[in-house]
Amino acid sequence: AQTVTQSQPEMSVQEAETVTLSCTYDTSENNYYLFWYKQPPSRQMILVIRQEAYKQQNATENRFSVNFQKAAKSFSLKISDSQLGDTAMYFCAFMKHYRTSYDKVIFGPGTSLSVIP
Amino acid sequence: EPEVTQTPSHQVTQMGQEVILRCVPISNHLYFYWYRQILGQKVEFLVSFYNNEISEKSEIFDDQFSVERPDGSNFTLKIRSTKLEDSAMYFCASSEGRGEVYEQYFGPGTRLTVT
């Protein structure tokens, strides 16, 4: 069974600084996707970034980038130039890659990030 | 931009009552899901649905739960006889199911409070 671990329950960062959120996962699969979801106080679940396991290049989306280390089963999220609106719970998530697409997403326990003015 | 919608945003019900949570997935999506998040805990998978039938369900999804796609747009989760421990945020999600893109897009959630 796949598991996702986030070892940092809470983190804080000064506005405009950079922060890195850690995530490790356990799987015997070779093909899979990894995601970071953001959940602000409104509790809406928002996709931040995704990474295909077969791609060596790390994904980036504006101020968000990942460090994907497949051999180490590590998938960290870096937020640059942190903004107050980045304050949220961040979930690392895993999904197996099938030819059909109906597999479930497995979430980690989350990291609560606070951006301090 | 298309989005998943859910109604109601907050539902309060008494223990033992039936509730139906409603979702409208993104229109060209083929796969539908329900997840739940008990306050302060992680998001857990409940059930996935494709081609008018359940694809997979978790051990949480017992006989008290059912899902339905009654028409071409709605996707519902019914809890037959609610328990206190059913209090949670329930998220609907959908995915396109074509090509190489498998992201699931989540709705804003329905907060269910069982008293």
gemmi code that builds the backbone of each chain (N, CA, C; Angstrom):
import gemmi

chains = {
    "A": [
        ("ALA", (0.847, -1.194, 0.000), (0.000, 0.000, 0.000), (0.885, 1.248, 0.000)),
        ("GLN", (0.367, 2.274, -0.638), (1.118, 3.527, -0.699), (0.857, 4.364, 0.545)),
        ("THR", (1.905, 5.029, 1.014), (1.752, 5.971, 2.132), (2.484, 7.260, 1.799)),
        ("VAL", (1.983, 8.345, 2.354), (2.586, 9.657, 2.170), (2.839, 10.261, 3.546)),
        ("THR", (4.045, 10.731, 3.751), (4.433, 11.277, 5.054), (4.887, 12.722, 4.910)),
        ("GLN", (4.395, 13.558, 5.791), (4.865, 14.935, 5.882), (5.314, 15.134, 7.320)),
        ("SER", (6.592, 15.335, 7.508), (7.163, 15.321, 8.858), (7.057, 16.653, 9.582)),
        ("GLN", (6.593, 17.693, 8.894), (6.507, 19.026, 9.491), (5.036, 19.395, 9.671)),
        ("PRO", (4.483, 19.215, 10.858), (3.062, 19.556, 11.036), (2.795, 21.052, 10.867)),
        ("GLU", (3.749, 21.887, 11.287), (3.572, 23.335, 11.198), (4.884, 23.992, 10.784)),
        ("MET", (4.740, 25.030, 9.970), (5.907, 25.834, 9.599), (5.472, 27.285, 9.483)),
        ("SER", (6.458, 28.171, 9.609), (6.182, 29.582, 9.390), (7.327, 30.184, 8.588)),
        ("VAL", (7.003, 31.271, 7.899), (7.998, 31.942, 7.052), (7.670, 33.431, 7.011)),
        ("GLN", (8.693, 34.248, 6.935), (8.478, 35.689, 6.779), (8.037, 35.963, 5.351)),
        ("GLU", (7.171, 36.934, 5.247), (6.740, 37.394, 3.931), (7.971, 37.716, 3.082)),
        ("ALA", (7.912, 37.300, 1.799), (8.968, 37.521, 0.802), (10.135, 36.522, 0.907)),
        ("GLU", (10.147, 35.712, 1.969), (11.203, 34.720, 2.099), (10.802, 33.424, 1.383)),
        ("THR", (11.737, 32.491, 1.392), (11.526, 31.188, 0.754), (11.367, 30.109, 1.806)),
        ("VAL", (10.479, 29.175, 1.544), (10.245, 28.075, 2.484), (10.145, 26.772, 1.698)),
        ("THR", (10.598, 25.695, 2.329), (10.523, 24.375, 1.703), (9.750, 23.417, 2.599)),
        ("LEU", (8.739, 22.781, 2.022), (7.926, 21.805, 2.735), (8.341, 20.405, 2.284)),
        ("SER", (8.511, 19.520, 3.244), (9.025, 18.182, 2.948), (7.902, 17.159, 2.780)),
        ("CYS", (8.184, 16.163, 1.968), (7.241, 15.067, 1.762), (8.035, 13.833, 1.345)),
        ("THR", (7.734, 12.726, 1.939), (8.269, 11.442, 1.466), (7.103, 10.490, 1.263)),
        ("TYR", (7.314, 9.502, 0.433), (6.242, 8.566, 0.131), (6.837, 7.172, -0.006)),
        ("ASP", (5.979, 6.222, 0.085), (6.419, 4.834, -0.035), (5.532, 4.140, -1.059)),
        ("THR", (6.156, 3.544, -2.053), (5.416, 2.812, -3.068), (6.331, 1.817, -3.751)),
        ("SER", (5.734, 0.778, -4.282), (6.474, -0.178, -5.105), (6.179, 0.054, -6.584)),
        ("GLU", (5.317, 1.035, -6.857), (4.971, 1.347, -8.239), (6.103, 2.120, -8.907)),
        ("ASN", (6.160, 2.018, -10.226), (7.167, 2.767, -10.972), (6.559, 3.984, -11.661)),
        ("ASN", (5.279, 3.882, -11.980), (4.599, 4.981, -12.664), (3.546, 5.577, -11.751)),
        ("TYR", (3.699, 6.864, -11.489), (2.749, 7.521, -10.591), (2.863, 9.032, -10.748)),
        ("TYR", (1.902, 9.714, -10.161), (1.910, 11.169, -10.106), (2.044, 11.606, -8.652)),
        ("LEU", (2.644, 12.758, -8.492), (2.711, 13.394, -7.176), (2.136, 14.797, -7.286)),
        ("PHE", (1.492, 15.229, -6.236), (0.829, 16.526, -6.235), (1.096, 17.251, -4.920)),
        ("TRP", (0.994, 18.555, -4.990), (0.833, 19.380, -3.804), (-0.498, 20.116, -3.936)),
        ("TYR", (-1.323, 19.960, -2.902), (-2.591, 20.670, -2.830), (-2.502, 21.681, -1.690)),
        ("LYS", (-3.162, 22.799, -1.897), (-3.240, 23.861, -0.889), (-4.675, 23.946, -0.380)),
        ("GLN", (-4.814, 24.027, 0.932), (-6.140, 24.181, 1.521), (-6.137, 25.414, 2.425)),
        ("PRO", (-6.621, 26.548, 1.934), (-6.674, 27.768, 2.760), (-7.772, 27.641, 3.810)),
        ("PRO", (-7.930, 28.638, 4.659), (-8.964, 28.569, 5.708), (-10.368, 28.299, 5.167)),
        ("SER", (-10.637, 28.673, 3.949), (-11.942, 28.381, 3.351), (-12.166, 26.877, 3.169)),
        ("ARG", (-11.088, 26.095, 3.260), (-11.071, 24.623, 3.157), (-11.268, 24.111, 1.743)),
        ("GLN", (-11.275, 24.990, 0.763), (-11.253, 24.551, -0.637), (-9.923, 23.849, -0.904)),
        ("MET", (-9.933, 22.799, -1.689), (-8.711, 22.054, -2.035), (-8.241, 22.521, -3.401)),
        ("ILE", (-7.061, 23.130, -3.455), (-6.568, 23.738, -4.693), (-5.278, 23.053, -5.119)),
        ("LEU", (-5.237, 22.604, -6.369), (-4.020, 21.972, -6.888), (-2.957, 23.044, -7.114)),
        ("VAL", (-1.783, 22.841, -6.537), (-0.684, 23.794, -6.671), (0.248, 23.381, -7.782)),
        ("ILE", (0.640, 22.104, -7.788), (1.646, 21.653, -8.732), (1.592, 20.137, -8.830)),
        ("ARG", (1.981, 19.574, -9.964), (2.012, 18.133, -10.131), (3.319, 17.712, -10.795)),
        ("GLN", (3.666, 16.460, -10.569), (4.904, 15.907, -11.112), (4.646, 14.488, -11.579)),
        ("GLU", (5.015, 14.215, -12.816), (4.936, 12.834, -13.300), (6.223, 12.106, -12.923)),
        ("ALA", (6.115, 10.918, -12.415), (7.287, 10.192, -11.920), (8.272, 9.846, -13.028)),
        ("TYR", (7.786, 9.740, -14.261), (8.685, 9.377, -15.356), (9.488, 10.568, -15.863)),
        ("LYS", (9.168, 11.753, -15.395), (9.898, 12.946, -15.815), (10.984, 13.276, -14.795)),
        ("GLN", (12.199, 13.447, -15.261), (13.293, 13.798, -14.364), (13.286, 15.280, -14.012)),
        ("GLN", (12.771, 16.082, -14.930), (12.784, 17.527, -14.689), (11.772, 17.888, -13.623)),
        ("ASN", (12.198, 18.719, -12.677), (11.312, 19.163, -11.606), (10.279, 20.155, -12.140)),
        ("ALA", (9.044, 19.986, -11.684), (7.965, 20.869, -12.115), (8.091, 22.234, -11.442)),
        ("THR", (7.680, 23.266, -12.163), (7.612, 24.608, -11.592), (6.305, 25.265, -12.036)),
        ("GLU", (5.760, 26.070, -11.139), (4.561, 26.867, -11.437), (4.747, 28.208, -10.748)),
        ("ASN", (5.246, 29.174, -11.498), (5.458, 30.515, -10.961), (6.360, 30.456, -9.728)),
        ("ARG", (5.852, 30.816, -8.554), (6.688, 30.857, -7.353), (6.851, 29.480, -6.695)),
        ("PHE", (6.177, 28.485, -7.238), (6.186, 27.150, -6.645), (7.048, 26.209, -7.491)),
        ("SER", (7.890, 25.475, -6.838), (8.695, 24.480, -7.539), (8.872, 23.266, -6.628)),
        ("VAL", (9.203, 22.145, -7.253), (9.400, 20.930, -6.462), (10.815, 20.414, -6.660)),
        ("ASN", (11.249, 19.635, -5.665), (12.483, 18.878, -5.771), (12.097, 17.412, -5.677)),
        ("PHE", (12.052, 16.753, -6.829), (11.610, 15.374, -6.909), (12.823, 14.459, -6.971)),
        ("GLN", (12.965, 13.622, -5.964), (14.056, 12.657, -5.891), (13.441, 11.262, -5.884)),
        ("LYS", (13.359, 10.658, -7.080), (12.612, 9.401, -7.197), (13.249, 8.273, -6.390)),
        ("ALA", (14.559, 8.162, -6.451), (15.224, 7.069, -5.731), (15.015, 7.201, -4.221)),
        ("ALA", (15.036, 8.411, -3.755), (14.837, 8.663, -2.317), (13.372, 8.730, -1.947)),
        ("LYS", (12.475, 8.713, -2.931), (11.030, 8.846, -2.715), (10.735, 10.101, -1.909)),
        ("SER", (11.267, 11.186, -2.417), (11.119, 12.475, -1.757), (10.545, 13.478, -2.748)),
        ("PHE", (9.678, 14.357, -2.251), (8.976, 15.302, -3.132), (8.708, 16.564, -2.325)),
        ("SER", (9.652, 17.474, -2.291), (9.499, 18.680, -1.480), (8.980, 19.839, -2.334)),
        ("LEU", (8.316, 20.748, -1.677), (7.738, 21.931, -2.330), (8.473, 23.168, -1.841)),
        ("LYS", (8.957, 23.975, -2.777), (9.594, 25.239, -2.434), (8.690, 26.384, -2.861)),
        ("ILE", (8.436, 27.277, -1.913), (7.646, 28.470, -2.205), (8.597, 29.656, -2.099)),
        ("SER", (8.752, 30.349, -3.192), (9.624, 31.530, -3.214), (8.794, 32.789, -3.043)),
        ("ASP", (9.443, 33.839, -2.510), (8.756, 35.126, -2.353), (7.383, 34.925, -1.693)),
        ("SER", (7.391, 34.320, -0.530), (6.144, 33.959, 0.153), (5.222, 35.167, 0.317)),
        ("GLN", (3.935, 34.919, 0.109), (2.924, 35.978, 0.240), (1.916, 35.590, 1.316)),
        ("LEU", (1.249, 36.589, 1.857), (0.287, 36.321, 2.932), (-0.781, 35.325, 2.480)),
        ("GLY", (-1.135, 35.384, 1.198), (-2.143, 34.463, 0.670), (-1.678, 33.026, 0.577)),
        ("ASP", (-0.388, 32.790, 0.843), (0.116, 31.414, 0.846), (-0.188, 30.709, 2.167)),
        ("THR", (-0.652, 31.460, 3.143), (-1.012, 30.837, 4.422), (-2.121, 29.820, 4.201)),
        ("ALA", (-1.834, 28.579, 4.540), (-2.768, 27.479, 4.245), (-2.191, 26.186, 4.781)),
        ("MET", (-3.017, 25.136, 4.714), (-2.541, 23.773, 4.915), (-2.109, 23.255, 3.553)),
        ("TYR", (-0.952, 22.597, 3.519), (-0.441, 22.040, 2.269), (-0.374, 20.519, 2.391)),
        ("PHE", (-0.999, 19.856, 1.426), (-1.032, 18.401, 1.409), (-0.209, 17.880, 0.240)),
        ("CYS", (0.676, 16.977, 0.552), (1.378, 16.210, -0.470), (0.492, 15.019, -0.809)),
        ("ALA", (0.452, 14.633, -2.080), (-0.469, 13.565, -2.466), (0.129, 12.709, -3.565)),
        ("PHE", (-0.344, 11.469, -3.632), (0.187, 10.447, -4.533), (-0.956, 9.801, -5.295)),
        ("MET", (-0.710, 9.485, -6.560), (-1.712, 8.750, -7.330), (-1.002, 7.810, -8.298)),
        ("LYS", (-1.419, 6.562, -8.305), (-0.851, 5.600, -9.242), (-1.238, 5.980, -10.671)),
        ("HIS", (-0.384, 5.628, -11.601), (-0.623, 5.927, -12.997), (-1.049, 4.658, -13.713)),
        ("TYR", (-2.291, 4.637, -14.118), (-2.794, 3.542, -14.924), (-3.073, 4.056, -16.332)),
        ("ARG", (-3.325, 3.143, -17.233), (-3.761, 3.564, -18.572), (-5.143, 4.189, -18.484)),
        ("THR", (-5.978, 3.682, -17.612), (-7.222, 4.396, -17.301), (-6.947, 5.289, -16.101)),
        ("SER", (-7.775, 6.197, -15.815), (-7.400, 7.270, -14.890), (-8.210, 7.324, -13.614)),
        ("TYR", (-8.839, 6.237, -13.238), (-9.727, 6.414, -12.103), (-9.127, 6.033, -10.762)),
        ("ASP", (-7.847, 6.099, -10.624), (-7.299, 5.770, -9.315), (-7.489, 6.907, -8.315)),
        ("LYS", (-7.446, 6.574, -7.058), (-7.677, 7.529, -5.997), (-6.393, 8.295, -5.685)),
        ("VAL", (-6.581, 9.454, -5.066), (-5.459, 10.233, -4.553), (-5.261, 9.873, -3.089)),
        ("ILE", (-4.026, 9.648, -2.720), (-3.677, 9.362, -1.322), (-2.965, 10.587, -0.766)),
        ("PHE", (-3.501, 11.113, 0.308), (-2.992, 12.363, 0.870), (-2.088, 12.107, 2.075)),
        ("GLY", (-1.119, 12.997, 2.237), (-0.351, 13.030, 3.473), (-1.128, 13.773, 4.547)),
        ("PRO", (-0.573, 13.853, 5.764), (-1.293, 14.472, 6.872), (-1.313, 15.992, 6.822)),
        ("GLY", (-0.503, 16.597, 5.988), (-0.539, 18.044, 5.828), (0.505, 18.789, 6.638)),
        ("THR", (0.881, 19.960, 6.135), (1.751, 20.906, 6.830), (1.038, 22.242, 6.857)),
        ("SER", (0.862, 22.784, 8.055), (0.212, 24.082, 8.187), (1.265, 25.170, 8.043)),
        ("LEU", (1.149, 25.980, 7.010), (2.118, 27.039, 6.754), (1.513, 28.394, 7.102)),
        ("SER", (2.238, 29.143, 7.884), (1.830, 30.515, 8.208), (2.864, 31.480, 7.640)),
        ("VAL", (2.384, 32.458, 6.891), (3.263, 33.498, 6.364), (3.100, 34.727, 7.252)),
        ("ILE", (4.208, 35.170, 7.808), (4.192, 36.253, 8.797), (4.551, 37.565, 8.129)),
        ("PRO", (3.716, 38.590, 8.346), (4.005, 39.887, 7.689), (5.293, 40.510, 8.226)),
    ],
    "B": [
        ("GLU", (-13.227, 29.664, -15.983), (-12.649, 28.318, -15.907), (-13.670, 27.378, -15.255)),
        ("PRO", (-13.886, 26.211, -15.868), (-14.865, 25.273, -15.279), (-14.438, 24.837, -13.891)),
        ("GLU", (-15.419, 24.581, -13.033), (-15.094, 24.139, -11.689), (-16.141, 23.167, -11.186)),
        ("VAL", (-15.749, 22.408, -10.191), (-16.659, 21.491, -9.520), (-17.436, 22.286, -8.468)),
        ("THR", (-18.735, 22.108, -8.436), (-19.546, 22.792, -7.434), (-20.204, 21.762, -6.520)),
        ("GLN", (-20.462, 22.188, -5.286), (-21.100, 21.317, -4.300), (-22.152, 22.090, -3.527)),
        ("THR", (-23.249, 21.411, -3.235), (-24.304, 21.990, -2.402), (-24.818, 20.943, -1.426)),
        ("PRO", (-25.222, 21.358, -0.218), (-25.043, 22.704, 0.329), (-23.609, 22.904, 0.799)),
        ("SER", (-23.283, 24.109, 1.207), (-21.941, 24.337, 1.733), (-21.848, 23.830, 3.170)),
        ("HIS", (-22.952, 23.875, 3.866), (-22.987, 23.395, 5.252), (-24.328, 22.730, 5.502)),
        ("GLN", (-24.291, 21.528, 6.064), (-25.507, 20.783, 6.366), (-25.442, 20.333, 7.823)),
        ("VAL", (-26.495, 20.660, 8.536), (-26.607, 20.200, 9.924), (-27.749, 19.202, 9.976)),
        ("THR", (-27.523, 18.063, 10.590), (-28.554, 17.033, 10.642), (-28.489, 16.329, 11.981)),
        ("GLN", (-29.579, 15.680, 12.329), (-29.607, 14.922, 13.575), (-29.188, 13.480, 13.301)),
        ("MET", (-28.587, 12.894, 14.309), (-28.158, 11.510, 14.228), (-29.318, 10.626, 13.787)),
        ("GLY", (-29.046, 9.722, 12.862), (-30.064, 8.808, 12.375), (-30.799, 9.286, 11.135)),
        ("GLN", (-30.627, 10.552, 10.809), (-31.286, 11.102, 9.628), (-30.486, 10.780, 8.364)),
        ("GLU", (-31.177, 10.816, 7.245), (-30.543, 10.635, 5.951), (-30.121, 11.989, 5.389)),
        ("VAL", (-28.942, 12.019, 4.761), (-28.510, 13.240, 4.089), (-28.066, 12.902, 2.676)),
        ("ILE", (-28.247, 13.854, 1.791), (-27.758, 13.736, 0.420), (-26.891, 14.951, 0.134)),
        ("LEU", (-25.670, 14.679, -0.230), (-24.737, 15.734, -0.605), (-24.636, 15.751, -2.123)),
        ("ARG", (-24.686, 16.944, -2.680), (-24.752, 17.053, -4.136), (-23.503, 17.695, -4.712)),
        ("CYS", (-23.171, 17.245, -5.902), (-21.980, 17.716, -6.598), (-22.315, 17.834, -8.080)),
        ("VAL", (-21.783, 18.875, -8.699), (-21.835, 18.982, -10.155), (-20.394, 18.964, -10.651)),
        ("PRO", (-19.947, 17.844, -11.217), (-18.571, 17.762, -11.714), (-18.381, 18.647, -12.952)),
        ("ILE", (-17.149, 18.803, -13.371), (-16.852, 19.528, -14.595), (-17.434, 18.751, -15.771)),
        ("SER", (-18.023, 19.453, -16.718), (-18.953, 18.839, -17.669), (-18.343, 17.752, -18.550)),
        ("ASN", (-17.110, 17.838, -18.958), (-16.565, 16.809, -19.844), (-15.754, 15.759, -19.087)),
        ("HIS", (-15.837, 15.772, -17.775), (-15.112, 14.791, -16.983), (-15.881, 13.478, -16.885)),
        ("LEU", (-15.127, 12.398, -16.782), (-15.729, 11.069, -16.812), (-15.618, 10.319, -15.484)),
        ("TYR", (-14.697, 10.759, -14.628), (-14.450, 10.047, -13.376), (-14.815, 10.943, -12.213)),
        ("PHE", (-15.462, 10.351, -11.229), (-15.965, 11.129, -10.106), (-15.590, 10.452, -8.798)),
        ("TYR", (-15.389, 11.285, -7.778), (-14.869, 10.778, -6.513), (-15.521, 11.511, -5.347)),
        ("TRP", (-15.572, 10.820, -4.230), (-15.880, 11.471, -2.969), (-14.750, 11.176, -1.972)),
        ("TYR", (-14.383, 12.239, -1.247), (-13.402, 12.147, -0.172), (-14.010, 12.802, 1.053)),
        ("ARG", (-13.467, 12.466, 2.207), (-13.904, 13.188, 3.390), (-12.696, 13.561, 4.238)),
        ("GLN", (-12.893, 14.608, 5.035), (-11.837, 15.104, 5.912), (-12.463, 15.432, 7.254)),
        ("ILE", (-12.211, 14.584, 8.224), (-12.611, 14.892, 9.590), (-11.726, 16.027, 10.081)),
        ("LEU", (-12.315, 16.940, 10.840), (-11.613, 18.156, 11.265), (-10.257, 17.827, 11.881)),
        ("GLY", (-9.227, 18.459, 11.335), (-7.887, 18.278, 11.876), (-7.170, 17.033, 11.392)),
        ("GLN", (-7.829, 16.275, 10.526), (-7.214, 15.038, 10.036), (-6.994, 15.113, 8.526)),
        ("LYS", (-6.395, 14.071, 7.993), (-6.083, 14.126, 6.569), (-7.289, 13.737, 5.725)),
        ("VAL", (-7.190, 14.028, 4.460), (-8.257, 13.736, 3.518), (-8.228, 12.240, 3.190)),
        ("GLU", (-9.410, 11.609, 3.257), (-9.505, 10.166, 3.029), (-10.413, 9.881, 1.841)),
        ("PHE", (-10.011, 8.935, 1.038), (-10.800, 8.502, -0.104), (-12.014, 7.700, 0.361)),
        ("LEU", (-13.158, 7.970, -0.256), (-14.360, 7.191, 0.016), (-14.690, 6.266, -1.148)),
        ("VAL", (-14.867, 6.848, -2.345), (-15.383, 6.068, -3.458), (-15.030, 6.748, -4.773)),
        ("SER", (-14.859, 5.932, -5.808), (-14.711, 6.457, -7.160), (-15.796, 5.856, -8.043)),
        ("PHE", (-16.145, 6.563, -9.102), (-17.330, 6.232, -9.891), (-17.031, 6.521, -11.347)),
        ("TYR", (-17.327, 5.537, -12.199), (-17.085, 5.692, -13.628), (-18.102, 4.867, -14.384)),
        ("ASN", (-18.600, 5.434, -15.465), (-19.518, 4.699, -16.342), (-20.705, 4.138, -15.548)),
        ("ASN", (-21.201, 4.987, -14.661), (-22.403, 4.678, -13.884), (-22.246, 3.520, -12.907)),
        ("GLU", (-21.021, 3.267, -12.506), (-20.853, 2.277, -11.457), (-19.642, 2.595, -10.601)),
        ("ILE", (-19.626, 2.044, -9.413), (-18.516, 2.248, -8.488), (-17.290, 1.504, -9.006)),
        ("SER", (-16.152, 2.245, -9.087), (-14.894, 1.646, -9.510), (-14.123, 1.078, -8.332)),
        ("GLU", (-14.123, 1.830, -7.257), (-13.407, 1.418, -6.055), (-14.051, 2.093, -4.853)),
        ("LYS", (-14.041, 1.421, -3.725), (-14.516, 2.041, -2.490), (-13.597, 1.662, -1.351)),
        ("SER", (-13.527, 2.549, -0.375), (-12.685, 2.278, 0.782), (-13.490, 1.545, 1.849)),
        ("GLU", (-12.778, 1.143, 2.899), (-13.464, 0.438, 3.992), (-14.403, 1.370, 4.758)),
        ("ILE", (-14.210, 2.677, 4.618), (-15.115, 3.639, 5.246), (-16.481, 3.580, 4.573)),
        ("PHE", (-16.492, 3.325, 3.298), (-17.715, 3.363, 2.486), (-18.500, 2.084, 2.710)),
        ("ASP", (-19.234, 2.060, 3.824), (-20.000, 0.848, 4.150), (-21.424, 0.968, 3.606)),
        ("ASP", (-22.289, 0.083, 4.077), (-23.650, 0.014, 3.535), (-24.472, 1.264, 3.819)),
        ("GLN", (-24.000, 2.116, 4.709), (-24.727, 3.349, 4.991), (-24.540, 4.389, 3.885)),
        ("PHE", (-23.534, 4.186, 3.054), (-23.217, 5.141, 2.007), (-23.672, 4.616, 0.641)),
        ("SER", (-24.070, 5.535, -0.205), (-24.334, 5.176, -1.591), (-24.066, 6.395, -2.470)),
        ("VAL", (-23.774, 6.129, -3.729), (-23.553, 7.213, -4.678), (-24.433, 6.977, -5.893)),
        ("GLU", (-24.704, 8.089, -6.563), (-25.602, 8.012, -7.708), (-25.303, 9.159, -8.652)),
        ("ARG", (-25.513, 8.897, -9.930), (-25.459, 9.976, -10.912), (-26.842, 9.985, -11.564)),
        ("PRO", (-27.774, 10.694, -10.955), (-29.177, 10.578, -11.362), (-29.485, 11.173, -12.735)),
        ("ASP", (-28.649, 12.105, -13.186), (-28.853, 12.703, -14.509), (-27.478, 12.966, -15.101)),
        ("GLY", (-27.414, 13.757, -16.161), (-26.130, 13.940, -16.823), (-25.174, 14.880, -16.127)),
        ("SER", (-25.629, 15.524, -15.030), (-24.757, 16.525, -14.441), (-24.485, 16.310, -12.954)),
        ("ASN", (-25.444, 15.797, -12.203), (-25.252, 15.687, -10.759), (-24.613, 14.372, -10.352)),
        ("PHE", (-23.887, 14.439, -9.231), (-23.280, 13.248, -8.635), (-23.525, 13.370, -7.145)),
        ("THR", (-24.223, 12.418, -6.570), (-24.647, 12.557, -5.171), (-24.043, 11.490, -4.271)),
        ("LEU", (-23.878, 11.875, -3.020), (-23.470, 10.956, -1.959), (-24.585, 10.940, -0.927)),
        ("LYS", (-25.124, 9.760, -0.649), (-26.179, 9.626, 0.348), (-25.647, 8.867, 1.553)),
        ("ILE", (-25.955, 9.409, 2.725), (-25.680, 8.682, 3.960), (-27.025, 8.352, 4.561)),
        ("ARG", (-27.301, 7.065, 4.713), (-28.669, 6.630, 5.056), (-29.059, 6.987, 6.482)),
        ("SER", (-28.224, 6.721, 7.406), (-28.531, 6.957, 8.817), (-27.277, 7.520, 9.468)),
        ("THR", (-27.223, 8.836, 9.565), (-25.985, 9.487, 9.981), (-25.620, 9.186, 11.427)),
        ("LYS", (-24.302, 9.134, 11.644), (-23.761, 8.944, 12.987), (-22.939, 10.176, 13.343)),
        ("LEU", (-22.657, 10.355, 14.619), (-21.862, 11.505, 15.052), (-20.519, 11.534, 14.334)),
        ("GLU", (-19.925, 10.360, 14.151), (-18.603, 10.288, 13.523), (-18.608, 10.555, 12.019)),
        ("ASP", (-19.790, 10.757, 11.442), (-19.865, 11.166, 10.036), (-19.637, 12.662, 9.872)),
        ("SER", (-19.581, 13.394, 10.977), (-19.301, 14.831, 10.899), (-17.921, 15.043, 10.288)),
        ("ALA", (-17.899, 15.774, 9.187), (-16.655, 15.945, 8.431), (-16.926, 16.901, 7.281)),
        ("MET", (-15.851, 17.234, 6.589), (-15.947, 17.949, 5.319), (-15.942, 16.888, 4.237)),
        ("TYR", (-16.891, 16.970, 3.324), (-16.966, 16.014, 2.224), (-16.640, 16.724, 0.917)),
        ("PHE", (-15.644, 16.199, 0.232), (-15.207, 16.790, -1.031), (-15.581, 15.879, -2.191)),
        ("CYS", (-16.133, 16.491, -3.210), (-16.340, 15.825, -4.484), (-15.184, 16.210, -5.402)),
        ("ALA", (-14.788, 15.315, -6.273), (-13.731, 15.611, -7.238), (-14.072, 14.938, -8.557)),
        ("SER", (-13.525, 15.480, -9.632), (-13.702, 14.845, -10.937), (-12.415, 14.946, -11.731)),
        ("SER", (-12.263, 14.017, -12.666), (-11.099, 14.061, -13.551), (-11.541, 13.723, -14.963)),
        ("GLU", (-10.737, 14.224, -15.890), (-11.128, 14.141, -17.287), (-11.090, 12.711, -17.814)),
        ("GLY", (-10.034, 11.976, -17.472), (-9.938, 10.594, -17.904), (-9.522, 10.416, -19.334)),
        ("ARG", (-8.831, 11.403, -19.886), (-8.354, 11.267, -21.268), (-6.906, 11.717, -21.316)),
        ("GLY", (-6.162, 11.133, -22.231), (-4.791, 11.586, -22.430), (-3.910, 11.349, -21.223)),
        ("GLU", (-2.931, 12.206, -21.067), (-1.930, 12.027, -20.022), (-2.230, 12.820, -18.761)),
        ("VAL", (-3.356, 13.500, -18.747), (-3.635, 14.391, -17.622), (-4.664, 13.756, -16.706)),
        ("TYR", (-4.276, 13.522, -15.470), (-5.153, 12.798, -14.558), (-5.498, 13.578, -13.297)),
        ("GLU", (-5.224, 14.872, -13.320), (-5.506, 15.612, -12.084), (-6.972, 15.506, -11.722)),
        ("GLN", (-7.169, 15.451, -10.423), (-8.533, 15.525, -9.911), (-8.781, 16.957, -9.455)),
        ("TYR", (-9.910, 17.478, -9.875), (-10.295, 18.824, -9.481), (-11.361, 18.712, -8.393)),
        ("PHE", (-11.109, 19.420, -7.317), (-11.960, 19.301, -6.141), (-12.974, 20.430, -6.068)),
        ("GLY", (-14.136, 20.102, -5.550), (-15.124, 21.107, -5.228), (-14.799, 21.780, -3.908)),
        ("PRO", (-15.596, 22.769, -3.525), (-15.320, 23.539, -2.299), (-15.677, 22.791, -1.024)),
        ("GLY", (-16.350, 21.673, -1.154), (-16.674, 20.871, 0.023), (-18.030, 21.192, 0.622)),
        ("THR", (-18.587, 20.195, 1.299), (-19.788, 20.363, 2.124), (-19.409, 19.983, 3.543)),
        ("ARG", (-19.633, 20.913, 4.452), (-19.373, 20.613, 5.861), (-20.615, 19.978, 6.450)),
        ("LEU", (-20.495, 18.734, 6.868), (-21.608, 18.006, 7.480), (-21.417, 17.967, 8.988)),
        ("THR", (-22.429, 18.443, 9.691), (-22.413, 18.404, 11.153), (-23.564, 17.529, 11.616)),
        ("VAL", (-23.252, 16.464, 12.331), (-24.270, 15.552, 12.861), (-24.372, 15.787, 14.365)),
        ("THR", (-25.589, 16.107, 14.818), (-25.781, 16.423, 16.244), (-26.594, 15.331, 16.944)),
    ],
}
model = gemmi.Model(1)
for chain_id, residues in chains.items():
    chain = gemmi.Chain(chain_id)
    for i, (resn, *xyz) in enumerate(residues, 1):
        res = gemmi.Residue()
        res.name, res.seqid = resn, gemmi.SeqId(i, " ")
        for name, pos in zip(("N", "CA", "C"), xyz):
            atom = gemmi.Atom()
            atom.name, atom.element = name, gemmi.Element(name[0])
            atom.pos, atom.b_iso = gemmi.Position(*pos), 0.0
            res.add_atom(atom)
        chain.add_residue(res)
    model.add_chain(chain)
structure = gemmi.Structure()
structure.add_model(model)
structure.setup_entities()
